[in-house]
């Protein structure tokens, strides 16, 4: 008698309870839990420093456990960028995975993760891979597809995935297969702006998104990797506008009392008839300062 082969998936489809899980934003507009986020930037533009700051932020502001997979940099290079400080300070809250410690190749590390990717096995873990090219031949579509399938398996096992990837020399796109864009849940391009010798701003622009992510910005302190969320519009505004806002805030702080428009503009070296300054005062009222009307005058004060 011929044996009847049962369908192994009969009765194993999704149920209503599977959809009771709501999308959780670890960082508003940017990092989605249990999703694959691809961050692209040219080499030596700060991706790793930003990622280290992100690890510290997650340790201090979430219940997620960062695991940083670095199969490229030497221990000397890691120490030179200051990452050893975070590793030493957060020894129990942070795993910096390096071949000198685990004594396996990047491919073996992926296979080990894959072998242990049971349902929810990687819940509450953030896995950062720096960079993608150290784990797969990015020019091969088949290899890239296989790599991204592994990332999906880790995601389905509960992990939040962050992939750091190099852009092309012309910075118009990333290097290698188109699979990375199509298989990621969200994709950002990263730009760095040096503020001073110890601080940089990072601007992340959305290139693709399955979730409701937006352009965002962060400040990173170089000495201790403190990451601060900034207002994207403020960071991206023209330099002269930022200087104007800064000067107005300084003038109002020093005055310690409301100033009318004439005195306020004089305090920053502007003429009261300066049309551009008057327009900027009006545009940013309600965000950085307020005014009250007294007769024909407007009296400005900080918010």
C-alpha positions in Angstrom: 0.0 0.0 0.0 1.4 3.4 -1.0 2.3 5.6 1.9 0.4 8.8 2.2 2.7 11.8 2.5 1.3 14.5 4.8 1.7 18.2 4.1 4.2 19.4 6.7 2.8 22.9 6.7 -0.9 21.9 7.2 -2.2 23.9 10.2 1.0 25.9 10.6 0.0 29.1 9.0 0.0 32.5 10.7 -2.7 33.2 13.3 -4.3 36.4 14.5 -2.0 36.5 17.6 1.0 36.8 15.3 -0.2 40.3 14.3 -0.7 41.5 17.9 3.0 42.6 17.9 3.2 46.3 17.1 6.1 48.0 15.4 8.5 49.2 18.0 10.8 52.1 17.3 14.0 51.8 19.4 14.9 55.3 18.2 12.0 57.3 16.8 12.1 57.7 13.0 15.2 55.7 12.7 15.8 52.3 14.3 13.0 49.7 14.2 13.2 46.7 16.5 13.4 43.3 14.7 14.1 44.9 11.3 17.2 45.0 9.0 18.6 48.6 8.8 21.3 49.3 6.1 23.5 52.3 6.6 25.7 53.4 3.7 28.5 55.8 3.5 32.0 56.2 1.9 34.9 54.6 3.6 36.5 56.6 6.5 33.4 58.8 6.9 32.5 57.8 10.5 30.1 54.8 10.1 32.0 52.8 12.8 32.2 55.7 15.2 28.5 56.4 14.7 27.7 52.7 15.3 29.8 52.7 18.5 27.9 55.7 19.8 24.7 53.9 18.9 25.8 50.9 21.0 26.4 53.1 24.0 23.0 54.8 23.5 21.2 51.5 23.3 22.9 50.2 26.5 21.8 53.3 28.4 18.4 53.9 26.9 16.9 50.5 26.0 16.8 46.9 27.2 18.5 45.7 24.0 22.0 44.1 24.1 24.3 45.2 21.3 26.6 42.7 19.6 29.2 44.3 17.3 30.8 42.0 14.7 34.1 43.4 13.5 36.2 41.0 11.4 38.2 43.8 9.7 40.0 46.1 12.2 43.0 45.1 14.3 42.9 45.5 18.0 45.3 48.5 17.7 42.9 50.2 15.2 39.9 49.6 17.6 41.8 51.1 20.5 42.9 54.0 18.3 39.4 55.0 17.6 38.6 54.8 21.3 36.2 51.9 21.2 38.1 50.1 23.9 36.8 52.6 26.4 33.2 51.4 25.8 34.2 47.8 25.8 35.9 48.2 29.2 33.2 50.3 30.8 30.2 48.2 29.5 31.8 44.8 29.7 28.6 43.1 30.8 26.2 45.0 28.5 28.1 44.8 25.2 29.7 42.1 23.1 32.4 43.3 20.7 33.0 40.2 18.6 36.5 40.0 17.1 38.4 37.1 15.4 41.3 37.4 17.9 38.9 36.3 20.7 36.4 33.9 18.9 39.1 32.4 16.7 36.8 31.8 13.7 36.3 33.4 10.4 33.4 35.8 9.6 31.7 33.1 7.5 32.0 30.6 10.4 30.5 33.2 12.7 27.5 33.6 10.5 27.1 29.8 10.3 27.2 29.6 14.1 24.6 32.3 14.4 22.5 30.5 11.8 22.8 27.2 13.6 21.4 28.7 16.8 18.7 30.8 15.2 15.7 29.2 16.9 12.5 31.2 17.4 13.1 34.2 19.7 16.7 33.0 20.3 18.0 36.5 19.4 15.2 38.5 21.0 16.5 41.8 22.5 19.8 41.6 20.6 21.1 44.2 18.2 23.6 42.7 15.8 25.8 45.2 14.0 28.0 43.9 11.1 30.9 46.2 10.3 31.2 46.1 7.4 29.2 44.0 5.0 32.2 43.4 2.7 34.0 41.5 5.5 31.2 38.9 5.5 30.3 38.4 1.9 31.4 39.1 -1.7 29.3 42.2 -2.3 29.8 42.0 -6.0 28.1 38.6 -6.3 24.3 38.6 -6.5 24.1 35.0 -5.4 26.4 35.4 -2.4 24.7 38.7 -1.4 21.3 37.0 -1.6 22.5 34.2 0.6 23.9 36.6 3.1 20.7 38.7 3.3 18.7 35.5 3.7 20.8 34.8 6.8 20.1 38.3 8.1 16.4 37.6 7.6 16.7 34.4 9.6 18.4 36.3 12.4 15.7 38.9 12.3 13.0 36.2 12.3 14.7 34.8 15.4 14.2 38.2 17.1 17.3 40.2 16.3 17.5 43.8 15.3 20.1 44.0 12.4 22.3 46.9 11.5 24.5 46.6 8.4 27.3 49.0 7.7 28.1 49.2 4.0 30.4 51.3 1.7 29.1 53.5 -1.0 30.6 53.8 -4.4 33.4 56.4 -5.0 31.0 58.8 -6.6 28.7 58.3 -3.5 25.7 57.9 -5.8 25.0 54.4 -4.5 26.4 51.6 -2.5 29.0 49.2 -3.6 27.9 45.8 -5.1 24.7 43.9 -5.6 21.2 45.5 -5.6 20.1 42.7 -3.3 21.1 44.7 -0.2 18.7 47.5 -0.9 15.8 45.2 -1.8 16.3 42.8 1.1 16.7 45.5 3.8 13.7 46.8 5.7 15.1 50.3 5.9 18.1 52.0 4.2 19.9 55.2 5.1 22.8 57.1 3.6 25.1 58.7 6.2 26.9 62.0 6.1 29.3 63.4 8.7 29.9 67.0 9.6 32.7 68.0 11.9 31.5 70.6 14.5 34.8 70.8 16.4 37.8 68.6 17.4 35.6 66.6 19.7 32.2 66.6 18.1 30.6 65.6 14.9 27.1 65.7 13.5 25.7 62.7 11.6 22.9 63.1 9.1 21.0 60.0 8.0 18.8 60.4 4.9 16.2 57.8 4.0 17.0 55.9 0.8 14.3 53.2 1.2 11.9 52.2 3.9 9.3 49.6 4.6 8.6 51.3 7.9 7.7 54.9 8.7 11.3 56.1 9.0 12.4 59.7 8.3 15.6 61.6 7.8 17.3 62.1 11.1 20.4 63.6 12.7 22.6 62.9 15.7 25.5 64.5 17.5 28.5 62.4 18.6 31.1 63.4 21.2 34.4 61.9 20.2 35.9 61.5 23.7 33.3 59.1 25.1 30.9 58.2 22.2 27.9 60.0 23.7 25.2 60.1 21.0 22.5 62.8 21.1 19.4 62.9 18.9 19.2 66.3 17.1 16.5 68.0 15.1 17.1 67.1 11.5 15.8 70.4 10.1 18.1 72.4 12.5 21.2 70.4 11.5 20.4 70.8 7.8 19.6 74.4 7.8 22.1 76.8 6.0 25.2 77.8 8.0 24.2 81.5 8.0 20.8 80.6 9.5 22.4 78.5 12.2 24.7 81.4 13.1 21.8 83.8 13.2 19.8 81.6 15.6 22.9 81.1 17.8 23.6 84.8 17.9 20.0 85.7 18.8 19.9 83.1 21.6 23.1 84.5 23.0 21.9 88.1 22.8 18.6 87.2 24.6 20.4 85.2 27.2 22.8 88.1 28.0 19.9 90.6 28.1 18.0 88.8 30.8 14.9 90.6 29.8 12.8 90.9 26.6 14.3 93.1 23.8 12.4 94.8 21.0 13.4 94.0 17.5 15.6 97.0 17.0 17.7 96.4 20.1 17.8 92.7 19.5 19.2 93.1 15.9 21.6 95.8 17.1 22.9 93.3 19.7 24.0 90.9 16.9 25.3 93.6 14.7 22.4 93.8 12.3 20.4 96.8 11.1 16.7 97.0 12.1 15.9 97.5 8.4 17.7 94.2 7.4 14.8 92.3 5.7 16.5 88.9 5.9 17.0 89.2 9.7 13.4 90.3 10.2 12.2 87.3 8.2 14.3 84.9 10.2 13.1 86.4 13.4 9.5 85.7 12.3 10.2 82.3 10.9 11.8 80.9 14.0 9.5 82.5 16.5 7.8 79.8 18.5 10.7 77.4 18.1 13.6 79.3 19.7 12.1 82.5 21.0 8.7 84.1 21.5 7.5 87.6 21.2 4.8 89.7 22.8 3.4 92.8 21.2 3.5 96.1 23.1 2.1 99.0 21.2 3.9 99.0 17.9 6.9 97.0 19.2 7.6 93.3 19.5 9.4 92.2 22.6 11.4 89.0 22.1 12.4 86.5 24.8 13.8 82.9 24.8 11.5 79.9 25.0 
